[in-house]
Amino acid sequence: MPICGEGYRVNCIVDGDTVWVDREKIRLEKIDAPEVHGRCAYETALAAKATRRLEELLSDKRMIIARHGSDIYGRTLARISTDAGEVGGILASEGLARRWTGHRHPWC
């Protein structure tokens, strides 16, 4: 799955915790990845790494999407798994995301 470009988004990766699948915006459940437009250079660089890693995890692989409602922004909350495992957990275990605790913690 490629990283999203400008314009219409179908089947692409927005950032380390958000993807578009068949015109549905999905937020990976129970993790928080750094923001692409971060508050410091460290956060921005880590966000790029998380996005690229998610691209690797979702490239040319069969995905299982387990949906669990939606967030306050209307994004579907879901866990996405591939043969490698549950991708949110993989990102967290590699230090590219954190387990969601109910509120944001600074990356800087």
C-alpha positions as CSV (number, residue, x, y, z in Angstrom):
1,M,0.0,0.0,0.0
2,P,1.6,3.3,-1.0
3,I,1.9,6.5,1.0
4,C,-0.9,9.0,0.0
5,G,-0.2,11.9,-2.3
6,E,-2.3,15.0,-2.8
7,G,-5.8,14.7,-4.0
8,Y,-8.2,11.7,-4.0
9,R,-7.2,9.1,-1.5
10,V,-8.0,5.4,-2.0
11,N,-5.9,2.6,-0.6
12,C,-3.0,4.6,0.8
13,I,-1.2,5.4,4.0
14,V,-1.7,8.9,5.5
15,D,0.7,8.6,8.4
16,G,1.9,6.1,11.0
17,D,-1.6,5.5,12.4
18,T,-4.1,6.4,9.6
19,V,-4.8,4.7,6.2
20,W,-7.5,4.9,3.5
21,V,-8.9,1.6,2.4
22,D,-11.6,1.6,-0.3
23,R,-12.6,5.2,0.4
24,E,-12.8,4.5,4.2
25,K,-10.5,6.4,6.5
26,I,-9.2,4.1,9.2
27,R,-7.4,5.1,12.3
28,L,-5.3,2.3,13.9
29,E,-7.0,1.5,17.2
30,K,-5.2,1.8,20.5
31,I,-2.0,3.4,19.2
32,D,-0.7,7.0,18.8
33,A,2.0,7.6,16.2
34,P,4.0,10.9,15.9
35,E,2.5,13.6,13.7
36,V,3.9,14.3,10.2
37,H,3.8,18.0,10.9
38,G,5.3,17.6,14.4
39,R,6.1,20.1,17.1
40,C,9.8,19.4,16.7
41,A,12.3,17.9,14.2
42,Y,12.5,14.7,16.2
43,E,8.7,14.1,16.0
44,T,8.6,14.9,12.3
45,A,11.5,12.5,11.6
46,L,9.9,9.8,13.7
47,A,6.6,10.3,11.9
48,A,8.3,9.7,8.6
49,K,9.9,6.5,9.9
50,A,6.5,5.3,11.3
51,T,4.8,6.0,8.0
52,R,7.5,4.2,5.9
53,R,7.3,1.2,8.3
54,L,3.6,1.0,8.0
55,E,4.0,1.1,4.2
56,E,6.4,-1.9,4.5
57,L,4.0,-3.8,6.8
58,L,1.0,-3.2,4.4
59,S,2.9,-3.7,1.1
60,D,1.5,-6.4,-1.1
61,K,0.0,-8.3,1.8
62,R,-3.4,-9.6,2.7
63,M,-4.9,-7.5,5.5
64,I,-7.5,-8.4,8.1
65,I,-9.3,-5.4,9.3
66,A,-11.2,-5.7,12.6
67,R,-13.4,-2.6,12.9
68,H,-14.5,-1.2,16.4
69,G,-16.6,1.9,15.9
70,S,-15.4,5.4,15.0
71,D,-13.5,8.3,16.6
72,I,-14.7,11.9,17.2
73,Y,-13.4,12.8,13.7
74,G,-15.5,10.1,12.0
75,R,-12.6,7.8,11.2
76,T,-13.2,4.1,11.6
77,L,-11.2,2.7,14.5
78,A,-9.7,-0.7,13.6
79,R,-6.9,-3.1,14.2
80,I,-5.2,-4.2,11.0
81,S,-3.3,-7.5,10.9
82,T,-1.1,-9.1,8.2
83,D,0.9,-12.3,8.2
84,A,3.5,-10.3,10.2
85,G,1.0,-9.6,13.0
86,E,-1.1,-6.7,14.3
87,V,0.5,-3.7,12.7
88,G,-0.2,-1.2,15.5
89,G,1.4,-3.5,18.0
90,I,4.4,-3.9,15.7
91,L,4.8,-0.1,15.4
92,A,4.6,0.3,19.2
93,S,7.1,-2.5,19.9
94,E,9.5,-0.9,17.5
95,G,9.2,2.5,19.2
96,L,7.5,4.1,16.2
97,A,4.1,4.5,18.0
98,R,2.8,4.4,21.6
99,R,-0.1,2.6,23.1
100,W,-3.0,5.0,23.3
101,T,-3.8,5.9,26.9
102,G,-6.8,8.2,26.3
103,H,-4.8,11.4,25.7
104,R,-1.8,12.6,23.7
105,H,1.7,12.7,25.2
106,P,4.4,14.9,23.7
107,W,7.0,13.4,21.4
108,C,9.4,16.3,21.8
